[in-house]
Amino acid sequence: QEIKSEYTIIIVTHNMQQAARVSDRTAFFTTEVNPDSDTRTGLLVELDDTETIFSNPSDERTENYITGRFG
């Protein structure tokens, strides 16, 4: 906790328990597939305080991911 006043640390993980335990803020990214060209584009779906993301996400895709419905 002491070093967070001086440093920003970004952790990329698919482990939801780890993300909930170690982060103050959480972002959920996904990809969208263009069916015409079969290309993928990265998309920031939601960014908020970790407690909000895990208890009351504003986007259904975030809720589906953190509850294990996909991913």
FENVENHU-V189246 format. One record per run of one state. SS is the DSSP state (alpha for helix, beta for strand, coil for the rest). FROM is the first residue (numbers start at 1). TO is the last residue. If there is no record, write none. Layout:
ss=SS from=FROM to=TO
ss=SS from=FROM to=TO
//
This chain:
ss=coil from=1 to=1
ss=alpha from=2 to=5
ss=coil from=6 to=15
ss=alpha from=16 to=22
ss=coil from=23 to=24
ss=beta from=25 to=34
ss=coil from=35 to=38
ss=beta from=39 to=49
ss=alpha from=50 to=55
ss=coil from=56 to=59
ss=alpha from=60 to=66
ss=coil from=67 to=71
//
